[in-house]
Amino acid sequence: MAPKPHRVLLERVSGYADEAAAYMRRRRVSRQPFARLYYPNGRSADHAGDSAVGAELFAASARLIEVAGKRPKA
């Protein structure tokens, strides 16, 4: 006896949802903060947040955001 059509559709959707959930779990586990520098010649370099250069870049960017956020009151 053939399965009911709605069950086939439900199984297919459930399979896609399971795959999407697994993808999001893998992405969350592997996602780490990093800083990417772009150079004028088109080259780029990634620096991990826990490296010495990465820590300096994060500190400098935090200071830039802080300064940019201070606007004179009108």
N, CA, C and O atoms as CSV, one atom per row, in Angstrom:
chain,resi,resn,atom,element,x,y,z
A,1,MET,N,N,0.846,-1.173,0.000
A,1,MET,CA,C,0.000,0.000,0.000
A,1,MET,C,C,0.893,1.239,0.000
A,1,MET,O,O,1.862,1.309,0.756
A,2,ALA,N,N,0.572,2.197,-0.833
A,2,ALA,CA,C,1.370,3.419,-0.952
A,2,ALA,C,C,1.098,4.346,0.233
A,2,ALA,O,O,-0.024,4.407,0.736
A,3,PRO,N,N,2.130,5.066,0.675
A,3,PRO,CA,C,1.899,6.013,1.794
A,3,PRO,C,C,0.995,7.155,1.352
A,3,PRO,O,O,0.912,7.498,0.172
A,4,LYS,N,N,0.333,7.719,2.324
A,4,LYS,CA,C,-0.566,8.842,2.027
A,4,LYS,C,C,0.263,10.037,1.567
A,4,LYS,O,O,1.355,10.258,2.090
A,5,PRO,N,N,-0.235,10.818,0.593
A,5,PRO,CA,C,0.551,11.924,0.018
A,5,PRO,C,C,1.038,12.943,1.046
A,5,PRO,O,O,2.161,13.437,0.945
A,6,HIS,N,N,0.208,13.256,2.025
A,6,HIS,CA,C,0.637,14.270,2.999
A,6,HIS,C,C,1.784,13.762,3.868
A,6,HIS,O,O,2.593,14.553,4.353
A,7,ARG,N,N,1.858,12.442,4.067
A,7,ARG,CA,C,2.968,11.893,4.856
A,7,ARG,C,C,4.285,11.976,4.104
A,7,ARG,O,O,5.330,12.238,4.702
A,8,VAL,N,N,4.240,11.756,2.797
A,8,VAL,CA,C,5.450,11.875,1.984
A,8,VAL,C,C,5.963,13.310,2.033
A,8,VAL,O,O,7.160,13.544,2.200
A,9,LEU,N,N,5.050,14.266,1.887
A,9,LEU,CA,C,5.424,15.681,1.942
A,9,LEU,C,C,5.967,16.043,3.323
A,9,LEU,O,O,6.965,16.755,3.432
A,10,LEU,N,N,5.316,15.557,4.366
A,10,LEU,CA,C,5.756,15.843,5.733
A,10,LEU,C,C,7.146,15.283,5.991
A,10,LEU,O,O,7.967,15.942,6.629
A,11,GLU,N,N,7.424,14.068,5.503
A,11,GLU,CA,C,8.747,13.479,5.682
A,11,GLU,C,C,9.817,14.285,4.945
A,11,GLU,O,O,10.920,14.480,5.455
A,12,ARG,N,N,9.484,14.745,3.757
A,12,ARG,CA,C,10.454,15.525,2.975
A,12,ARG,C,C,10.747,16.858,3.671
A,12,ARG,O,O,11.909,17.252,3.776
A,13,VAL,N,N,9.717,17.551,4.143
A,13,VAL,CA,C,9.907,18.826,4.829
A,13,VAL,C,C,10.672,18.621,6.127
A,13,VAL,O,O,11.541,19.422,6.472
A,14,SER,N,N,10.353,17.551,6.849
A,14,SER,CA,C,11.068,17.262,8.094
A,14,SER,C,C,12.551,17.007,7.826
A,14,SER,O,O,13.408,17.432,8.600
A,15,GLY,N,N,12.845,16.317,6.734
A,15,GLY,CA,C,14.236,16.061,6.374
A,15,GLY,C,C,14.990,17.347,6.083
A,15,GLY,O,O,16.128,17.522,6.519
A,16,TYR,N,N,14.346,18.255,5.336
A,16,TYR,CA,C,14.981,19.539,5.044
A,16,TYR,C,C,15.189,20.353,6.317
A,16,TYR,O,O,16.231,20.987,6.488
A,17,ALA,N,N,14.209,20.337,7.203
A,17,ALA,CA,C,14.327,21.083,8.459
A,17,ALA,C,C,15.455,20.517,9.319
A,17,ALA,O,O,16.203,21.272,9.939
A,18,ASP,N,N,15.575,19.196,9.355
A,18,ASP,CA,C,16.668,18.575,10.122
A,18,ASP,C,C,18.031,18.974,9.559
A,18,ASP,O,O,18.953,19.277,10.315
A,19,GLU,N,N,18.156,18.973,8.240
A,19,GLU,CA,C,19.417,19.372,7.614
A,19,GLU,C,C,19.737,20.835,7.910
A,19,GLU,O,O,20.888,21.173,8.189
A,20,ALA,N,N,18.736,21.699,7.853
A,20,ALA,CA,C,18.954,23.120,8.140
A,20,ALA,C,C,19.366,23.320,9.594
A,20,ALA,O,O,20.258,24.121,9.871
A,21,ALA,N,N,18.743,22.617,10.516
A,21,ALA,CA,C,19.097,22.733,11.932
A,21,ALA,C,C,20.525,22.255,12.173
A,21,ALA,O,O,21.267,22.874,12.936
A,22,ALA,N,N,20.911,21.159,11.527
A,22,ALA,CA,C,22.278,20.656,11.684
A,22,ALA,C,C,23.288,21.655,11.124
A,22,ALA,O,O,24.347,21.867,11.716
A,23,TYR,N,N,22.964,22.266,9.990
A,23,TYR,CA,C,23.853,23.277,9.407
A,23,TYR,C,C,24.042,24.448,10.368
A,23,TYR,O,O,25.165,24.911,10.569
A,24,MET,N,N,22.952,24.924,10.959
A,24,MET,CA,C,23.052,26.063,11.881
A,24,MET,C,C,23.861,25.698,13.124
A,24,MET,O,O,24.616,26.528,13.630
A,25,ARG,N,N,23.717,24.473,13.622
A,25,ARG,CA,C,24.521,24.051,14.778
A,25,ARG,C,C,26.002,24.036,14.422
A,25,ARG,O,O,26.828,24.524,15.194
A,26,ARG,N,N,26.344,23.487,13.273
A,26,ARG,CA,C,27.757,23.452,12.860
A,26,ARG,C,C,28.300,24.864,12.685
A,26,ARG,O,O,29.441,25.141,13.052
A,27,ARG,N,N,27.506,25.736,12.138
A,27,ARG,CA,C,27.950,27.107,11.893
A,27,ARG,C,C,28.195,27.844,13.211
A,27,ARG,O,O,29.175,28.579,13.334
A,28,ARG,N,N,27.314,27.653,14.195
A,28,ARG,CA,C,27.490,28.316,15.487
A,28,ARG,C,C,28.736,27.825,16.194
A,28,ARG,O,O,29.443,28.614,16.820
A,29,VAL,N,N,29.019,26.529,16.104
A,29,VAL,CA,C,30.178,25.955,16.783
A,29,VAL,C,C,31.468,26.479,16.179
A,29,VAL,O,O,32.414,26.776,16.909
A,30,SER,N,N,31.523,26.598,14.861
A,30,SER,CA,C,32.774,26.976,14.207
A,30,SER,C,C,32.961,28.482,14.071
A,30,SER,O,O,34.040,28.933,13.687
A,31,ARG,N,N,31.946,29.259,14.376
A,31,ARG,CA,C,32.047,30.708,14.179
A,31,ARG,C,C,32.837,31.346,15.323
A,31,ARG,O,O,32.440,31.263,16.485
A,32,GLN,N,N,33.936,31.969,14.987
A,32,GLN,CA,C,34.798,32.648,15.951
A,32,GLN,C,C,35.027,34.080,15.468
A,32,GLN,O,O,35.093,34.320,14.263
A,33,PRO,N,N,35.148,35.030,16.395
A,33,PRO,CA,C,35.394,36.410,15.964
A,33,PRO,C,C,36.773,36.554,15.321
A,33,PRO,O,O,37.746,35.933,15.750
A,34,PHE,N,N,36.832,37.386,14.286
A,34,PHE,CA,C,38.096,37.641,13.613
A,34,PHE,C,C,38.046,39.042,13.018
A,34,PHE,O,O,36.976,39.630,12.860
A,35,ALA,N,N,39.208,39.555,12.696
A,35,ALA,CA,C,39.316,40.859,12.040
A,35,ALA,C,C,39.933,40.627,10.665
A,35,ALA,O,O,40.911,39.893,10.523
A,36,ARG,N,N,39.351,41.258,9.668
A,36,ARG,CA,C,39.868,41.129,8.303
A,36,ARG,C,C,40.351,42.492,7.839
A,36,ARG,O,O,39.614,43.477,7.890
A,37,LEU,N,N,41.589,42.539,7.387
A,37,LEU,CA,C,42.165,43.771,6.852
A,37,LEU,C,C,42.208,43.683,5.335
A,37,LEU,O,O,42.601,42.660,4.776
A,38,TYR,N,N,41.803,44.755,4.674
A,38,TYR,CA,C,41.894,44.833,3.215
A,38,TYR,C,C,42.971,45.846,2.859
A,38,TYR,O,O,42.991,46.955,3.393
A,39,TYR,N,N,43.853,45.468,1.970
A,39,TYR,CA,C,44.947,46.317,1.550
A,39,TYR,C,C,44.624,46.956,0.198
A,39,TYR,O,O,43.797,46.429,-0.546
A,40,PRO,N,N,45.269,48.093,-0.133
A,40,PRO,CA,C,44.973,48.785,-1.398
A,40,PRO,C,C,45.186,47.929,-2.647
A,40,PRO,O,O,44.510,48.145,-3.652
A,41,ASN,N,N,46.097,46.975,-2.609
A,41,ASN,CA,C,46.362,46.145,-3.790
A,41,ASN,C,C,45.348,45.014,-3.958
A,41,ASN,O,O,45.479,44.203,-4.874
A,42,GLY,N,N,44.346,44.950,-3.093
A,42,GLY,CA,C,43.311,43.924,-3.203
A,42,GLY,C,C,43.529,42.717,-2.311
A,42,GLY,O,O,42.653,41.859,-2.203
A,43,ARG,N,N,44.684,42.643,-1.674
A,43,ARG,CA,C,44.969,41.522,-0.774
A,43,ARG,C,C,44.210,41.718,0.531
A,43,ARG,O,O,43.953,42.852,0.936
A,44,SER,N,N,43.852,40.632,1.186
A,44,SER,CA,C,43.219,40.719,2.499
A,44,SER,C,C,43.895,39.730,3.439
A,44,SER,O,O,44.496,38.750,2.998
A,45,ALA,N,N,43.792,39.991,4.724
A,45,ALA,CA,C,44.376,39.107,5.737
A,45,ALA,C,C,43.409,38.988,6.898
A,45,ALA,O,O,42.858,39.988,7.360
A,46,ASP,N,N,43.201,37.764,7.372
A,46,ASP,CA,C,42.333,37.507,8.516
A,46,ASP,C,C,43.187,37.321,9.761
A,46,ASP,O,O,44.244,36.692,9.715
A,47,HIS,N,N,42.715,37.877,10.877
A,47,HIS,CA,C,43.420,37.749,12.151
A,47,HIS,C,C,42.422,37.271,13.196
A,47,HIS,O,O,41.375,37.889,13.390
A,48,ALA,N,N,42.743,36.175,13.865
A,48,ALA,CA,C,41.872,35.621,14.901
A,48,ALA,C,C,41.761,36.592,16.070
A,48,ALA,O,O,42.696,37.338,16.364
A,49,GLY,N,N,40.617,36.573,16.725
A,49,GLY,CA,C,40.390,37.474,17.852
A,49,GLY,C,C,41.294,37.208,19.034
A,49,GLY,O,O,41.540,38.106,19.839
A,50,ASP,N,N,41.796,35.980,19.155
A,50,ASP,CA,C,42.666,35.666,20.288
A,50,ASP,C,C,44.154,35.796,19.976
A,50,ASP,O,O,44.991,35.477,20.820
A,51,SER,N,N,44.493,36.263,18.768
A,51,SER,CA,C,45.904,36.506,18.440
A,51,SER,C,C,46.298,37.917,18.900
A,51,SER,O,O,45.431,38.734,19.210
A,52,ALA,N,N,47.573,38.193,18.941
A,52,ALA,CA,C,48.048,39.507,19.398
A,52,ALA,C,C,47.577,40.612,18.446
A,52,ALA,O,O,47.084,41.650,18.886
A,53,VAL,N,N,47.733,40.380,17.147
A,53,VAL,CA,C,47.310,41.389,16.167
A,53,VAL,C,C,45.794,41.550,16.206
A,53,VAL,O,O,45.285,42.669,16.143
A,54,GLY,N,N,45.074,40.437,16.310
A,54,GLY,CA,C,43.613,40.502,16.377
A,54,GLY,C,C,43.129,41.281,17.585
A,54,GLY,O,O,42.185,42.064,17.483
A,55,ALA,N,N,43.770,41.072,18.735
A,55,ALA,CA,C,43.385,41.794,19.952
A,55,ALA,C,C,43.607,43.295,19.779
A,55,ALA,O,O,42.778,44.102,20.199
A,56,GLU,N,N,44.724,43.663,19.162
A,56,GLU,CA,C,44.992,45.090,18.917
A,56,GLU,C,C,43.963,45.691,17.962
A,56,GLU,O,O,43.501,46.815,18.160
A,57,LEU,N,N,43.607,44.928,16.920
A,57,LEU,CA,C,42.609,45.424,15.965
A,57,LEU,C,C,41.232,45.579,16.608
A,57,LEU,O,O,40.518,46.542,16.327
A,58,PHE,N,N,40.860,44.633,17.472
A,58,PHE,CA,C,39.577,44.743,18.158
A,58,PHE,C,C,39.559,45.951,19.093
A,58,PHE,O,O,38.552,46.655,19.177
A,59,ALA,N,N,40.661,46.194,19.794
A,59,ALA,CA,C,40.736,47.347,20.696
A,59,ALA,C,C,40.656,48.654,19.905
A,59,ALA,O,O,39.953,49.582,20.306
A,60,ALA,N,N,41.372,48.725,18.789
A,60,ALA,CA,C,41.345,49.940,17.966
A,60,ALA,C,C,39.961,50.175,17.378
A,60,ALA,O,O,39.493,51.312,17.340
A,61,SER,N,N,39.312,49.132,16.927
A,61,SER,CA,C,37.972,49.307,16.356
A,61,SER,C,C,36.972,49.707,17.430
A,61,SER,O,O,36.058,50.486,17.161
A,62,ALA,N,N,37.129,49.187,18.640
A,62,ALA,CA,C,36.242,49.590,19.732
A,62,ALA,C,C,36.401,51.077,20.033
A,62,ALA,O,O,35.417,51.774,20.279
A,63,ARG,N,N,37.651,51.566,20.011
A,63,ARG,CA,C,37.874,52.995,20.249
A,63,ARG,C,C,37.276,53.832,19.128
A,63,ARG,O,O,36.696,54.886,19.390
A,64,LEU,N,N,37.406,53.380,17.876
A,64,LEU,CA,C,36.819,54.111,16.746
A,64,LEU,C,C,35.302,54.180,16.863
A,64,LEU,O,O,34.705,55.226,16.604
A,65,ILE,N,N,34.686,53.089,17.245
A,65,ILE,CA,C,33.220,53.071,17.404
A,65,ILE,C,C,32.808,54.003,18.527
A,65,ILE,O,O,31.799,54.701,18.424
A,66,GLU,N,N,33.584,54.014,19.594
A,66,GLU,CA,C,33.277,54.892,20.729
A,66,GLU,C,C,33.365,56.358,20.319
A,66,GLU,O,O,32.489,57.154,20.656
A,67,VAL,N,N,34.414,56.711,19.596
A,67,VAL,CA,C,34.597,58.112,19.159
A,67,VAL,C,C,33.518,58.497,18.158
A,67,VAL,O,O,32.973,59.599,18.227
A,68,ALA,N,N,33.207,57.599,17.229
A,68,ALA,CA,C,32.192,57.902,16.218
A,68,ALA,C,C,30.816,58.052,16.828
A,68,ALA,O,O,29.971,58.772,16.297
A,69,GLY,N,N,30.586,57.377,17.942
A,69,GLY,CA,C,29.275,57.446,18.604
A,69,GLY,C,C,29.051,58.736,19.371
A,69,GLY,O,O,27.909,59.089,19.665
A,70,LYS,N,N,30.114,59.441,19.698
A,70,LYS,CA,C,29.978,60.703,20.435
A,70,LYS,C,C,29.714,61.829,19.448
A,70,LYS,O,O,30.604,62.250,18.708
A,71,ARG,N,N,28.511,62.295,19.450
A,71,ARG,CA,C,28.148,63.393,18.561
A,71,ARG,C,C,27.838,64.629,19.396
A,71,ARG,O,O,27.259,64.525,20.477
A,72,PRO,N,N,28.218,65.777,18.900
A,72,PRO,CA,C,27.929,66.990,19.663
A,72,PRO,C,C,26.418,67.209,19.751
A,72,PRO,O,O,25.677,66.983,18.795
A,73,LYS,N,N,25.994,67.654,20.926
A,73,LYS,CA,C,24.568,67.933,21.121
A,73,LYS,C,C,24.210,69.257,20.471
A,73,LYS,O,O,24.941,70.240,20.591
A,74,ALA,N,N,23.110,69.271,19.800
A,74,ALA,CA,C,22.680,70.507,19.111
A,74,ALA,C,C,21.884,71.400,20.033
A,74,ALA,O,O,21.445,72.475,19.625
